Amino acid sequence: MSERHLIIDAIASHPWIERAWSAGDDAVVIQPRAETLAVRPALGPLVREHLEHWSEVYEWIYETSGAGQPADLDLSGWRASDTGEPLAREHMVEWIDRTVELVREGSPRVVLELGCGSGLLLRRLHAEAERYVGTDVSEVAVDRLRAAGLSGVSALVAAAHEIGSPEVTEALAGARPDCVLLNSVTQCFPGNDYLDAVVSDALELVSDGGRVIVGDFRHAGLADRYYRWLEPDDEAATRRAVADEEFVFDPRFLALIAARATRPVSISVRAKTMTADTELTRYRCDVVLHVSAEPAPPPSAVVWKTLAGDRLAAVRALAEAGAVVVNGIPNALLDDDPLGIEPHALRACLTGTGAIVGLDLDHPARLEVCPPTGVPAGEVSPHSAPVAGEPLARFVARRLPEVIRDHLRKIMPDAKPPTLTVANGRNPR
Ligand SMILES: C[S@@+](CC[C@H](N)C(=O)[O-])C[C@H]1O[C@@H](n2cnc3c(N)ncnc32)[C@H](O)[C@@H]1O
């Protein structure tokens, strides 16, 4: 057997490798086994490594910068993507206030927050709940929350996919949460399968009438605008897209997950409504999944551009009358249509009406005014497959060759290692 064949056999003998084949002089393509990339029934080793990468990132953030911050406003890690400078404190306080309002909408009694971090939300909400369980992959964050001794709070080290673990179940003390909260966490997820597993489990766990809130994630439908906003030209924007390590998805993917749940779920997609024009306000959104909520009658719809005179006054009057959707509202932060309006101005005109500022599921640069209950998830049109940027594929493309080179060095120390590439595909399976 030639040395080349011996090398390929040695590569294929690694337990994470399904197949390896020669691709030219010095190149070998490697295909990982499906189990190494799986989330269920057991977490694959490459998925585990991806999660560990993010837990190390946050462990470092909380250790290095968290120590000097006020306990109830530890903003370490909250930096602008273009300058790397901390985001303004007032902006972050408004971001927190809006999210706290969103959680309070459901008056939850038992909250399970996955990825609670330093407790920006937990510290403001726990006193209103009977029980608040916060989990995070960062030990530093969890230790600090425990040391704070907050009433009704249990904090524990667990990853989001461990939602059904004995530790989390014990912390809930037999209660089913009426709110499962994942705020600004999904960007660390490896991809669709992980999000699907976590959200499906959360939808199973939450009590009837309860809500799963997937908050503060970057909308995949706005990803190109985001890169172009950060960078002066198309080339730099493309580089930014290629280097993006965060998981970005479309809210319609959450609708697809919710439509498979064992109970009826409705979905409400919310625009961010902070006053400052930042990447958080422009490109992120919140999704509320209502489980077994009374299905609301489909509201009649009015198109923004057909409203005459003072549109905001007209919208307010419609919202006060209830059950009316106003749609097709250009988001002035993303669209230079002269009829555009900023989300915070829309929110201000709706105060006290019970209506919310939603995002159009099919046109994320358009706003809607609608009731907070949302639409049945099964009725959301999946007419175009929701796009998502899955970081796991990129991680595997980098990490698997490292692992295989180490393996080769051990079993064939004298062989010249080939150039390794992971088999192509959006998800390398
Ligand atoms: C940006 S912070 C958000 C914290 C908090 N939810 C908030 O809104 O202020 C993200 C947190 O998610 C945690 N995290 C990352 N990946 C996670 C995972 N797979 N499971 C649970 N927590 C995770 C990080 O350790 C970090 O504390």
The ligand as an SDF file (V2000), in Angstrom:
LIG
                    3D

 27 29  0  0  0  0  0  0  0  0999 V2000
  -25.1030   38.4710   25.7090 C   0  0  0  0  0  0  0  0  0  0  0  0
  -25.2580   37.5090   27.1520 S   0  0  0  0  0  0  0  0  0  0  0  0
  -26.9810   37.6990   27.5100 C   0  0  0  0  0  0  0  0  0  0  0  0
  -27.2950   37.5310   28.9660 C   0  0  0  0  0  0  0  0  0  0  0  0
  -28.7610   37.7460   29.3400 C   0  0  0  0  0  0  0  0  0  0  0  0
  -29.6360   36.7730   28.7200 N   0  0  0  0  0  0  0  0  0  0  0  0
  -29.1950   39.1330   28.9950 C   0  0  0  0  0  0  0  0  0  0  0  0
  -30.0970   39.3190   28.1470 O   0  0  0  0  0  0  0  0  0  0  0  0
  -28.6520   40.0910   29.5760 O   0  0  0  0  0  0  0  0  0  0  0  0
  -25.1770   35.8520   26.4980 C   0  0  0  0  0  0  0  0  0  0  0  0
  -25.0930   34.7980   27.5900 C   0  0  0  0  0  0  0  0  0  0  0  0
  -25.3730   33.5230   27.0210 O   0  0  0  0  0  0  0  0  0  0  0  0
  -24.5280   32.5620   27.6280 C   0  0  0  0  0  0  0  0  0  0  0  0
  -24.4890   31.3940   26.7200 N   0  0  0  0  0  0  0  0  0  0  0  0
  -23.8050   31.2390   25.5700 C   0  0  0  0  0  0  0  0  0  0  0  0
  -24.0830   30.0620   25.0000 N   0  0  0  0  0  0  0  0  0  0  0  0
  -24.9750   29.4400   25.7960 C   0  0  0  0  0  0  0  0  0  0  0  0
  -25.6570   28.1830   25.7590 C   0  0  0  0  0  0  0  0  0  0  0  0
  -25.4760   27.3230   24.7510 N   0  0  0  0  0  0  0  0  0  0  0  0
  -26.4590   27.8560   26.7680 N   0  0  0  0  0  0  0  0  0  0  0  0
  -26.6620   28.7300   27.7960 C   0  0  0  0  0  0  0  0  0  0  0  0
  -26.0540   29.9260   27.8940 N   0  0  0  0  0  0  0  0  0  0  0  0
  -25.2300   30.2790   26.9060 C   0  0  0  0  0  0  0  0  0  0  0  0
  -23.2260   33.2940   27.8170 C   0  0  0  0  0  0  0  0  0  0  0  0
  -22.4050   32.7070   28.8010 O   0  0  0  0  0  0  0  0  0  0  0  0
  -23.7160   34.6840   28.2030 C   0  0  0  0  0  0  0  0  0  0  0  0
  -23.8280   34.7990   29.5940 O   0  0  0  0  0  0  0  0  0  0  0  0
  1  2  1  0
  2  3  1  0
  2 10  1  0
  3  4  1  0
  4  5  1  0
  5  6  1  0
  5  7  1  0
  7  8  2  0
  7  9  1  0
 10 11  1  0
 11 12  1  0
 11 26  1  0
 12 13  1  0
 13 14  1  0
 13 24  1  0
 14 15  1  0
 14 23  1  0
 15 16  2  0
 16 17  1  0
 17 18  1  0
 17 23  2  0
 18 19  1  0
 18 20  2  0
 20 21  1  0
 21 22  2  0
 22 23  1  0
 24 25  1  0
 24 26  1  0
 26 27  1  0
M  CHG  2   2   1   9  -1
M  END
$$$$
